[in-house]
Amino acid sequence: MDRRAFGMGAMATLGLSACASAGPRFLTYDGPQVTSLVINKGARKLYLLHNESVLTEYKVDLGFAPTGTKTRRGDGRTPEGSYLIDRRNPNSRYHLSLGISYPNSEDIAQAEAAGVDPGGDIFIHGQPEKRSELKRARKTPDWTAGCIAVKNDEIEEIYAMVSEGTLITLRA
């Protein structure tokens, strides 16, 4: 993987397309297409890639029980495997969010065999909008229920750069 930095030239291509004073900024992006995302859970990093080149990387927080893959609702784990970005939520309670297509058919089959609910609603998102939740998130690493959290300005960049249908791979 090319570890090329997301330099100032690329950052300059991000511009405001609409800005609401109380809500999230909606940025536009006219740089190289993000062809995939990779999350390295052990390193707590999210990488946006164009083919084999790293466009940028972000530090992430994971589920409150980050070791291992998600197997059931409420286990606090972040899934491992390959999925797609399958939805965009500009009105998320966590300052923008991008949905991940967990559970897939394999996850569902494994959960059914174990007699459990696989869970769902896994997202890449920003910080909580509620003040009490934000206070806890700032004090606690790996504070989500299984999602991937970044800073608010970072989810604004990611939201602008990543399209529905983009491959995301989550690795231990």
N, C-alpha and C positions, 0 to 999 in steps of 0.2 A: 504494500500500500504506500502510495506517495504521501509523505507527511507534510506536504506543502501547507504553509500557514494561510489562513484566511486573512489576507493583508488589507491594508488601507484601500487599495484600489478596488477590491471586491466590496468592501464596506461602503465605498462611495456610491456603488450602484443601488444601494438600498435607499429609497426615498419615500416620503410620506405621500400616500394617495388620498387619504382621508384621516382626519384627526379629530376625535371627540375629546373635549377637555376632561370628562369624568371617566371615560371608558378606555379600552385598549386602542393603541395606535394600529392602524392597518397599513402596513408597509407594502411596497411593491418591490419586486426583485427582477433584475434583468441580467443576472450573471449566468454561469453555466448551470444547466439543469441538474437538480439533485436526483440522482438515479437510484440511490439507496441510502438507508440509515443503518448504522451498526451501533448497538449498545454493548459495551463491555462492562458487565455488572461488577466484576472484581475491581476494575480500575475506576468505577463510577464515572464513565465517560460515554457521551453520545457523539458519534461522528456522522457528519453529512458528507456524502461522497458523490462525485461525478465520475462514473465508471470506477477506476481504481485510485483516483486522486481524492485526497481528503480536502474538502472545501473549508470546513471549520469543525471545531469540537467544542463541547460544553461539558462542564461538571454537572452531574445529576445526583438526585436523591432517589432512592428506590422504596419498595415496600418495607414495612417495619420488620419483616423476617426475610432478609434479602438472599440468604443462602438457599440454593436449590430452586427448582422451577415450580411455578404455581400448579397445584393439583386440585384445589377445591376453594370454594367461596370462603372468604374470611381467614385464609391462611397467612395473609400478609406478604406473600411472595410475589415477585415480579416474574412473569413467564419467561421461558427460554425457548428459542426456536425461531422459525421464519414465519412472518405474517405480512399483512399489508396495512397501510394507512387507509382506513375505510370510511372516515367521516371527519368533518371539521365542525367545531362548535365555537362560534364567536361569543356565545352567552354562557360559557362555562362558569361554574362557581369557583374555578381555579384559574382565572385570568387566561382565557383562550385554551383550547385543547384540540388535539389531533387523536382520533380514535385508532386503536390497534385491533385487528381482526381476531383477537383472542376471544373465545376458544375456537380453534379450528376443528375439523372432523376427528383428527387424532386425539386432541385434548378431550373432546366430548366422549369418545369411545373409552378412553382410559378412566374418565370420571364415572361413566356408567358401570364399567367393570368393577370399580371400587365402591359403587353405590353412593356416590357423592355428587353434589352440584359443582361443576367446574368453575363457577363464577363468571365474571365478564366485566364489561365497562372498564377496560384498561386503556389508559390515555397517556400521552405526553402532554403535560400541562404546566402552567405557571404556578404562582403562589396562591394560597387561598384568599378569597375576597373577604371572608369573615375575619374580623379582628382577633377573636379568640383562637381561631384555627391558625392564623398567621403567626401569632405569638409562639404557639407550640411548634410550628414548622421551622421557625428561625432558631429554636433552641435544640431541636432534635434532628440528628441525621437519620436518613431513611425513615421518613415520617408518613409516607403514603400507605394506602391500603393494598398496593401492588402496582401502582402507576409509576411513571417516570416524571420527576419534577425538575424544572429549571427555573431560573430567575425570570421575572416578568418581561424584561427587555429582551431576553434570549428567546422566550416563546414567541414574541412578536416577530423576531427574525426567522425562526424556524417555521412559523405559520405562513409567512410570506414565501418561503423558499420551497416548501414541501407540498406536493400535490396528492390528492386522493389516488390510490392505486400504487403508490411508491412502496417498494419492498423495504421491510424493516427486519433485521436479524438481531436477536437478543442472545448474547453469549454469556456463559458463566465467567 
